[in-house]
Amino acid sequence: MARLYQWPSVLLTLTAMFWAGNAVAGRLAVGQIQPLQLVFLRWVVVLAVMWPLYGGHVREHWGEVRPQLFRIAAIGFMGFTGFNALFYWAAHTTSAINIGILQGSIPVVVLAGAFLMHGTRSTLLQVTGVLITAVGVIVVATRGMPLSIVAIDLNRGDLALLAACVLYAFYTVALRNRPNMSRAAFFTLLALISAITSLPMAVVEAVVSGFSWPTWQGLLVTLYVAIFPSCLAQLFFLRAVDLIGPGRTGVFVNLVPVFTAVLAVALIGERFAAFHAVALVLVIGGIWLAQGAPKG
């Protein structure tokens, strides 16, 4: 593990693969565990792993955290609780391939959010990248018929996932003003907030839809999403940021839709259509332009 922590490319490739697996896991969870129950149990497991390691760091910085607690709670709710609730709900009505490609909209929504919240201006090349990626998202949402967007009844899952991406993008932008504590300790604090805020949602879900125990497959999915896309991916990502910086690290997010498409076809037999290929090229090309452009 010590040697692995010196190879940022390997760490980030594994991170992208784990996040892609989250989309497949979301599809495998359908009928096996309720969406909000999965969100709650996910963060409980993450907290059980992370708190013994970093809970002491959180307590050390509590004096700094407490005055900002409401804002930090909002950040945690947007990025972890709200995002994952919409993510797993979307998995009930859209494909894993669509989930992976639509997640590609996050980096460009971050650019828009940075402008709205911090006045960060984008270059012409970045705006071009945003527009190209938006076309790719529309191609997926309209099943390869973008001109029909004015008349088509869009898949509810795709719309929910786009809303989730907006939440995660604003979460990412809000991290700019996080407390002066280690990234791992801050992640542990957000995991605590997410476990607390997802509990009432899971209770409401049980009351409205009826409570059901997760199956063994549902529990295995929960363990996967808690250990790999959450704990390991986050720790690997944070380590890579320390090694090569956030700019170069962010480029590897482009691998997520690619890995998602491969895993969805290989593991759960989803069909990869021609419009998926077109959308992948548009989304990844747009992100490459938006992230690779020199800052203005």
C-alpha positions as CSV (number, residue, x, y, z in Angstrom):
1,M,0.0,0.0,0.0
2,A,2.9,2.4,0.8
3,R,4.3,1.9,-2.8
4,L,0.8,2.3,-4.3
5,Y,0.5,5.7,-2.6
6,Q,3.4,7.0,-4.6
7,W,1.7,6.3,-8.0
8,P,-1.0,8.9,-8.7
9,S,-1.9,7.5,-12.1
10,V,-2.7,4.1,-10.6
11,L,-4.5,5.7,-7.6
12,L,-6.7,7.8,-9.9
13,T,-7.4,5.0,-12.4
14,L,-8.6,2.8,-9.5
15,T,-10.7,5.8,-8.2
16,A,-12.4,6.2,-11.6
17,M,-13.0,2.5,-11.8
18,F,-14.6,2.4,-8.3
19,W,-16.8,5.4,-9.1
20,A,-17.9,3.7,-12.3
21,G,-18.7,0.6,-10.3
22,N,-21.0,2.7,-8.2
23,A,-23.3,3.2,-11.2
24,V,-23.4,-0.6,-11.8
25,A,-24.0,-1.1,-8.1
26,G,-26.9,1.3,-8.2
27,R,-28.5,-0.9,-10.9
28,L,-27.8,-4.1,-8.9
29,A,-29.5,-2.5,-5.9
30,V,-32.8,-2.2,-7.6
31,G,-35.3,-4.5,-5.8
32,Q,-32.6,-5.6,-3.3
33,I,-32.5,-2.5,-1.0
34,Q,-34.5,0.7,-0.8
35,P,-32.7,3.7,-2.3
36,L,-32.6,5.9,0.9
37,Q,-32.0,2.9,3.1
38,L,-28.9,2.3,0.9
39,V,-27.8,5.9,1.3
40,F,-28.1,5.7,5.1
41,L,-26.4,2.4,5.5
42,R,-23.6,3.5,3.1
43,W,-22.6,6.4,5.3
44,V,-23.0,4.4,8.5
45,V,-20.4,1.9,7.2
46,V,-18.1,4.7,6.0
47,L,-18.3,6.3,9.4
48,A,-17.5,3.0,11.1
49,V,-14.3,2.8,9.0
50,M,-13.3,6.5,9.0
51,W,-14.2,7.7,12.6
52,P,-11.6,5.5,14.4
53,L,-9.0,6.8,12.0
54,Y,-9.9,10.5,11.9
55,G,-12.5,11.2,14.5
56,G,-9.8,12.5,16.8
57,H,-8.8,15.1,14.2
58,V,-12.4,16.2,13.8
59,R,-12.7,16.7,17.6
60,E,-9.4,18.7,17.6
61,H,-10.9,21.2,15.0
62,W,-14.3,21.3,16.6
63,G,-13.8,24.9,17.8
64,E,-13.3,26.0,14.2
65,V,-16.0,23.8,12.8
66,R,-18.8,24.8,15.2
67,P,-19.3,28.4,13.9
68,Q,-19.6,27.0,10.4
69,L,-21.6,24.0,11.2
70,F,-24.8,25.0,9.3
71,R,-22.8,25.7,6.1
72,I,-20.8,22.5,6.5
73,A,-24.0,20.5,7.1
74,A,-25.4,22.1,3.9
75,I,-22.3,21.1,2.0
76,G,-22.5,17.5,3.3
77,F,-26.2,17.3,2.5
78,M,-25.7,18.5,-1.1
79,G,-22.6,16.4,-1.9
80,F,-23.3,13.2,-0.1
81,T,-26.9,12.8,1.1
82,G,-28.8,14.6,-1.6
83,F,-26.5,13.5,-4.4
84,N,-26.6,9.8,-3.4
85,A,-30.4,9.8,-2.8
86,L,-31.1,11.1,-6.3
87,F,-28.3,8.9,-7.7
88,Y,-29.8,5.6,-6.4
89,W,-33.3,6.7,-7.1
90,A,-32.3,7.4,-10.7
91,A,-30.8,3.9,-11.0
92,H,-34.4,2.5,-10.8
93,T,-35.4,4.1,-14.0
94,T,-32.3,4.6,-16.2
95,S,-29.3,2.5,-17.3
96,A,-25.8,2.4,-15.7
97,I,-24.3,3.6,-19.0
98,N,-26.6,6.6,-18.9
99,I,-25.6,7.3,-15.3
100,G,-21.9,7.2,-16.1
101,I,-22.2,9.5,-19.1
102,L,-24.5,12.0,-17.4
103,Q,-22.1,12.1,-14.5
104,G,-19.7,13.6,-17.0
105,S,-21.6,16.8,-16.7
106,I,-20.3,17.5,-13.2
107,P,-17.0,19.1,-14.1
108,V,-18.7,21.6,-16.5
109,V,-21.5,22.4,-14.0
110,V,-18.6,23.1,-11.5
111,L,-17.4,25.8,-13.9
112,A,-20.8,27.4,-14.0
113,G,-21.1,27.2,-10.2
114,A,-17.7,28.7,-9.7
115,F,-18.8,31.7,-11.7
116,L,-22.1,32.1,-9.9
117,M,-20.7,31.7,-6.4
118,H,-17.2,33.1,-6.7
119,G,-17.2,35.2,-9.9
120,T,-14.6,32.9,-11.5
121,R,-14.6,33.6,-15.2
122,S,-14.2,31.0,-17.9
123,T,-12.2,31.3,-21.1
124,L,-13.9,30.9,-24.5
125,L,-12.3,27.4,-24.8
126,Q,-13.8,26.4,-21.5
127,V,-17.3,27.7,-22.5
128,T,-17.0,25.7,-25.7
129,G,-16.2,22.6,-23.7
130,V,-19.2,23.2,-21.5
131,L,-21.5,23.5,-24.6
132,I,-20.0,20.4,-26.2
133,T,-20.5,18.4,-23.0
134,A,-24.1,19.7,-22.7
135,V,-24.8,18.4,-26.2
136,G,-23.5,15.0,-25.1
137,V,-25.8,15.0,-22.1
138,I,-28.8,15.9,-24.3
139,V,-27.9,13.0,-26.7
140,V,-28.1,10.6,-23.8
141,A,-31.3,12.1,-22.3
142,T,-33.1,12.0,-25.7
143,R,-31.8,8.6,-26.6
144,G,-29.9,9.8,-29.6
145,M,-32.6,12.2,-30.9
146,P,-31.5,15.7,-29.6
147,L,-33.8,17.6,-32.0
148,S,-36.8,16.0,-30.3
149,I,-35.9,17.5,-26.9
150,V,-38.8,20.0,-27.2
151,A,-41.4,17.2,-27.4
152,I,-39.8,14.2,-25.7
153,D,-40.9,13.0,-22.3
154,L,-37.5,12.7,-20.7
155,N,-36.7,9.7,-18.5
156,R,-37.3,10.7,-14.8
157,G,-34.1,8.9,-13.8
158,D,-32.0,11.0,-16.2
159,L,-33.6,14.2,-14.9
160,A,-33.0,13.1,-11.3
161,L,-29.4,12.3,-12.1
162,L,-28.8,15.7,-13.7
163,A,-30.3,17.3,-10.6
164,A,-27.8,15.1,-8.5
165,C,-24.9,16.3,-10.7
166,V,-25.9,19.9,-10.0
167,L,-25.9,19.3,-6.3
168,Y,-22.5,17.6,-6.4
169,A,-21.1,20.4,-8.5
170,F,-22.2,23.1,-6.0
171,Y,-20.8,20.9,-3.2
172,T,-17.5,20.8,-5.1
173,V,-17.5,24.6,-5.5
174,A,-18.4,25.1,-1.8
175,L,-15.3,23.1,-0.8
176,R,-13.2,26.1,-1.6
177,N,-14.1,27.6,1.8
178,R,-13.8,24.4,3.9
179,P,-12.3,24.5,7.4
180,N,-8.5,24.4,7.9
181,M,-8.3,20.7,8.5
182,S,-7.0,17.7,6.7
183,R,-9.0,16.5,3.7
184,A,-9.5,13.0,5.3
185,A,-10.7,14.5,8.5
186,F,-13.1,16.8,6.7
187,F,-14.4,13.8,4.7
188,T,-15.0,12.0,8.0
189,L,-17.0,15.0,9.3
190,L,-19.1,15.0,6.1
191,A,-19.7,11.3,6.5
192,L,-21.0,11.9,10.0
193,I,-23.3,14.7,8.8
194,S,-24.5,12.5,5.9
195,A,-25.3,9.5,8.2
196,I,-27.4,11.9,10.4
197,T,-29.2,13.7,7.6
198,S,-30.0,10.5,5.6
199,L,-31.7,8.8,8.6
200,P,-34.9,10.9,8.5
201,M,-35.1,10.4,4.8
202,A,-34.8,6.7,5.2
203,V,-37.5,6.7,7.9
204,V,-39.9,8.7,5.6
205,E,-39.2,6.3,2.8
206,A,-40.0,3.3,5.1
207,V,-43.3,5.0,6.2
208,V,-44.4,6.0,2.7
209,S,-43.3,3.0,0.7
210,G,-43.2,0.4,3.5
211,F,-40.2,-1.0,5.2
212,S,-38.3,-4.0,3.8
213,W,-35.1,-5.6,4.9
214,P,-32.3,-5.6,2.4
215,T,-31.5,-8.9,0.7
216,W,-28.0,-10.4,0.8
217,Q,-27.3,-8.8,-2.6
218,G,-28.5,-5.5,-1.2
219,L,-26.1,-5.8,1.7
220,L,-23.2,-6.7,-0.6
221,V,-24.0,-3.7,-2.8
222,T,-24.0,-1.5,0.4
223,L,-20.6,-2.9,1.4
224,Y,-19.2,-2.2,-2.0
225,V,-20.4,1.4,-2.3
226,A,-19.2,2.1,1.2
227,I,-15.7,0.6,0.9
228,F,-14.8,1.3,-2.7
229,P,-16.5,4.4,-4.2
230,S,-16.5,6.1,-0.8
231,C,-13.6,5.2,1.5
232,L,-10.9,4.0,-0.9
233,A,-11.8,6.2,-3.8
234,Q,-11.9,9.3,-1.6
235,L,-8.6,8.5,0.1
236,F,-6.9,7.7,-3.2
237,F,-8.3,10.9,-4.7
238,L,-7.1,13.0,-1.8
239,R,-3.7,11.4,-1.9
240,A,-3.4,12.1,-5.7
241,V,-4.4,15.7,-5.1
242,D,-1.5,16.0,-2.7
243,L,0.9,14.4,-5.2
244,I,0.0,16.1,-8.5
245,G,-2.5,18.9,-7.6
246,P,-6.2,19.3,-8.3
247,G,-5.9,20.3,-11.9
248,R,-4.1,17.2,-13.2
249,T,-6.1,15.0,-10.8
250,G,-9.5,16.3,-12.2
251,V,-8.7,15.1,-15.7
252,F,-8.9,11.5,-14.6
253,V,-12.6,12.0,-13.8
254,N,-13.0,11.7,-17.6
255,L,-12.4,8.0,-17.2
256,V,-15.6,7.4,-15.2
257,P,-18.1,7.3,-18.1
258,V,-15.7,5.1,-20.1
259,F,-15.3,2.6,-17.3
260,T,-19.0,2.7,-16.5
261,A,-19.9,1.7,-20.1
262,V,-17.4,-1.2,-20.1
263,L,-18.6,-2.5,-16.7
264,A,-22.3,-2.1,-17.5
265,V,-21.9,-4.1,-20.7
266,A,-19.6,-6.8,-19.1
267,L,-21.2,-7.3,-15.8
268,I,-25.0,-6.6,-16.2
269,G,-25.4,-7.1,-19.9
270,E,-26.6,-3.6,-20.8
271,R,-26.7,-2.7,-24.5
272,F,-24.2,-0.1,-25.7
273,A,-25.9,1.9,-28.5
274,A,-24.4,4.1,-31.1
275,F,-25.8,7.2,-29.4
276,H,-23.9,6.2,-26.3
277,A,-20.6,6.3,-28.3
278,V,-21.5,9.7,-29.7
279,A,-22.3,11.0,-26.3
280,L,-19.1,9.6,-24.7
281,V,-17.0,11.4,-27.4
282,L,-18.9,14.7,-26.8
283,V,-18.8,14.5,-23.0
284,I,-15.2,13.5,-22.7
285,G,-14.1,15.9,-25.4
286,G,-16.0,18.8,-23.8
287,I,-14.5,18.0,-20.4
288,W,-11.0,17.8,-21.9
289,L,-11.5,21.3,-23.5
290,A,-13.0,22.8,-20.3
291,Q,-10.3,21.4,-18.0
292,G,-7.4,21.7,-20.3
293,A,-7.9,25.3,-21.3
294,P,-5.5,27.8,-19.8
295,K,-7.1,29.8,-17.0
296,G,-8.1,33.3,-17.9
